[in-house]
């Protein structure tokens, strides 16, 4: 069997896709559509009950995938297709935000799936106004940004919140970079191409000297546009833990080298990420929920021109951690919001 075929099989194994049946869809819609929670804290306090409702109707195979996802080193992405979404949708929110109770069904599914998977939802003090849910839409004020609220410019391959500590790095006075990121599709647009690239697959194609250079503190990592405050840190792009698991903070839009050797290594990494053979296309349908391991996988979105007619592409993003110990909370009441 060729090396290319073996690599393809490994990539497919890292991205698991599951489908909800109509019966599951119907029951969840009936049970979760009328929840009366207002704030982010209210939704988090209801997550035990919500996840129990979801677990009661899911087949055992999907429950196992969810419960094992965070610790399964062979999985970097999980796609749950066919989740119910709210019937009476408002126009795509071009101002960039809606309260979570405006979409009770989608919010409940998102919160419940996270809890079932053992993930701690996290928000950041200076990003998205400290709100848990970010609406990934072509916001009117950010059309030319290279961010989740932008649209006209391509949002290159990246890891979210890359300047924060990666999983093997200690937490002192700042919360860690999100370990998990999910996107739930509310409205979709087949014109908009999204793709992911698996870190391990890319590293397999780089030589050891390049990997060694990527692991040095020779890169300037800047805050993404989604943060209110600008900040830069000199950091390594690649961290490897004691179990030889790799974690990365590459962000095409916000990383620059500080030495000639770092520049050469960054060029090699970017070159591999540009190759179609290293990219997996993601086609969203309404109700799809994609969960990725943020530091183990890169994602991108090509630029597009919104129609601005109320029906444009609309995804909802949520960050997560495997443990609350990776969050440095700003207060006891809002323990899900971390210092950054």
N, C-alpha and C positions, 0 to 999 in steps of 0.2 A: 504494500500500500504506500502511495507517495506521501511525502512530507506535507504537501499542500492539502491532501485529503484528510490526513490526521489533524492538521491545524484547524481545518473547517469543522471537524467533528468536536474538537475541544471548544471552539468558539460557540457552537450550537449548545453544548452542554452547559456553558456558563450563562446562557440566556434561556430561561425557562418560560414557556407560554402556557397558560391555563385558561379554560373557558367556563363561564358560568352558564348553567342550563336555564331554559325559560322558567322552569318551576322555581329555581332558586331566585332568579331575577324577580319573579312575581311576588314571592313571599317577602323578600327584603323590601321591596317597594311598599307593600302594605304595612309592614311593621315599622319602618323608619321614616316615612314621609312626613309625619306630623309632629316630630319632636319639637319641643318648645324650649330650646336653649338659645341664649343670646350671645354672651361674651365667649372668648376663647376659653376662659377658666370654666365656664358652665359646661362647655363641650367636653373638656378634659375630665371634669368630675363625673360625667355620664358615661365614660368610655367602658367601664366594667360591664354595664348593662348592654351597651351597644354591641360590644364584641361578643357577648354571650348570645345575642340574637343572631348574629352572623354565623357564629360557630355552630349553632343549632341546626342550620340549614345547609351548610357547606358539606360536600362529600369529604370523606376522610383523607383522600389523596391531596386535595387542595389545602386542607387544614395542616397536613404534614409539611407541605411545601412552605407555607407561611411560617409555621412555628420553627422550622429549621433554617430558614433563609439567612438570618443574620450570622449564624455560625458555620454555614456551609461554604467552605472555601472554594468549592467547585461552581458556585453560583455568584454572578456579579449583577444579574438583572432578572427581574420577575415581572412578567406582563400578565395582568388579569384582565381578560376581555369579557365584555358583556355585563359590566356593573350597571345597575339602574341609576339614572340621573333624573333630576326634577323635571316634571312635565311642563310646568308653566315658567319657562325661562324668560328672564328679562333680556333686553338687548345686551350684546357684548359690552362690558363696562370700560369704555375708552378712557375714563378718568383713572382706571387702574385698581379700583377696590370696591368690594361689596361686603357687607357684614355677613358672617357665616350663616346666620339664620335666614338669609334670603335664598339659600340653597340647602335646606335642611337634609335632604336625602343624600346629596353628594358629600356634604360635610360629615354626615353620620357614617357613610361607607368608608371615607378616608380615615376618620378617627378610629373606627372599629377595626379596620384591617391593620392599622399600625399597632393597636393594642394586642390583637391576636398574634401578630408577628413579634411581639415583645419589644417594640421600638418606642422610644421616648420622643414625642414631638418637641421641636425646639425652634425658637425664634431668636432674633438678635436685636439688641438694643438700638443699633443705628442702621438697621436694614429693614425695609418694608414697614417702617413705623412700629416695629416690635410686634407686628401681627403674625400669627401662625401661618395663615393662608395668603399666598401671593397669587394674584390673578395674572397669568401669562397671556397678555393681550397686546395688540398694537396701540399702546397708550398715546393719546394725542400729544402729550408733552414730551415724548421720548422717541419719536419715530426714527430719528437718526442715531440713537444710542446703540451701542453694541451690548445689549442687556436683554433680559427677559421681557421688558416692556418696549423694546425697540422692534423694528420690523424691516425697514428699507435696507439696512446693512446686514450682511451675514454675521452671525454670532458664532465665531470660530470654536474649535474644539477646546474644552475647558473643564476644570473641576470647580465647583461652586465654593465661594469664600476661601480661596487658596492661601490667604495670608495667615489664617488661624492655624493652631497646632493640629498636625495630622495624628491619626490614632496612636502610633507608637510614641509620640512626643508628649511630655508632661503638661498637665493643666496647672497653671499658677494663678494668674489674675485675669485670664481670658478664657472664654469657652473654646472648645475644640471646633475645628472645621466639621461641618455635618458629615456623619458617616453614611447617611442615607438621604436620598432625594427621591420624591415621587411626583409624578405629573398625572393628573386625572383629566381626561378629555371631556369637555362640556360641548364645545362646537369644534369642528375640524374643517380643514381646507386642504384638499389633495394637491394644491399648487405648492404648498409649503413643505419642503423636504427637511426632515430631521434625521440625524444619524448618531450612532454611538460607536466607540472603539474601545476594545478591551485592553487594559494596561499590559497584562501578561503577554498577549499576542504581539503587541508592539515591541516590548522589551526583548522578546525572543529573536527579533530581527536586528537588534543593535549589538555592537561588539562590547566587550567588557570594559574597555577604556571609556567609551561613551557613557556607559552606565555608571562608572566610577565618577566621571565628571558631573553627571546629573545629581550625584549624591553629595556634592560639595556645597558649602555655603557661599556660592558665587553667582546667585541670581537675585535680582531685585523684583520682589513680588508686590504689586500694587493692589489697593482695594478696588473691587469691581464698581461699576457705575451705580449699582443698586444700593450702595451704602451712602449715607449722608455725609460722612467725614472721609476725607482723603488720607491715605496712610500708605507707607511703603516699608517693607522689611527685607533684609538680606538673608536669604534662606536657601536650603537645598531643595531641588524639585522632587527628589526621590528619597524615600525612607524605606528601609527594610527591617522588619521586626525579627525577633529571635526564631520564629518559625519559618523564616525566609519568605514571608508574605510581603509584597511590595505595595507601597502607597505613594500616590503622586499628587502634586499641587500645580501641575501645569495649567496655564490659562493663556491661550494665544494672544488675547488682548491686553494682558496685564503682567507679563513676565518679560524681563530683559536681562541679558548676561552682563557680568561685570569684569570678565577676563576673556582673553582670546580662546582659551580652552573651553570655557563655558559656552561661548558663542558657537563654537564648532559642534559641541554636544547638542545644544538647543536646535541647531540647524538640522542635525540628523534626526532628532525626535520629531520635529515639525514635518520633515520630509516623509517619514513613515506615516504620520497621521493624515497626510494629504492623499495617500494612496487609496484608491477605491477598494482594493483587496483587503484593507484593514478596517473598513467601515461597514457597519451593519445598518441598513436603512430601517427606519421606524415609521410605519404608517398608522396613524391614529384614527380610530373610529369613536364616536361619542360613547362614553361608558368605559373606555379602556383606562386602566390604571397601571402605569409603569413605575416600578420601584427599582432604583439602582443603588449600588454601593458607590457613593460619590467619589471616593478617593481611589477606587479600583477600576474606574471606567470614565472615559471622556464622552461628552455629548456636544452636539452643535445643531444650529438651525440656519438654513439659508435665508437670505433676504427675500422679502416679498412686498408687494404694494397692497395695502389693505383697501377694501372696498368702502369702508366707513359707512356701511348701511345697517349696522346693528347685528349682522350675522357673521362677523369675522371670527377667525380662529380664537379659541378660548380654552386654555388649560388652567388647572389649579395646581400650584406647587406647594409641597409641604416638606420640611426638613426633619430628619430624625437622628437619634443617637441609640446605640445599643445599651447605654447606661446613663442614668442621670448624673453620674460622677464626672461625665465629660462636659457638663454644663456648669458654668460659674454664674449662678442666678443673681439678678439685680435686686430681688427681694424674696421673702418667704411666700408672699401671696402670689407673685408671678414667677414661680420657680422655673417655668418653662422658657423664660426670656433670659438670655445670657449676656454677660459683658462681652464686648468684642474689641 
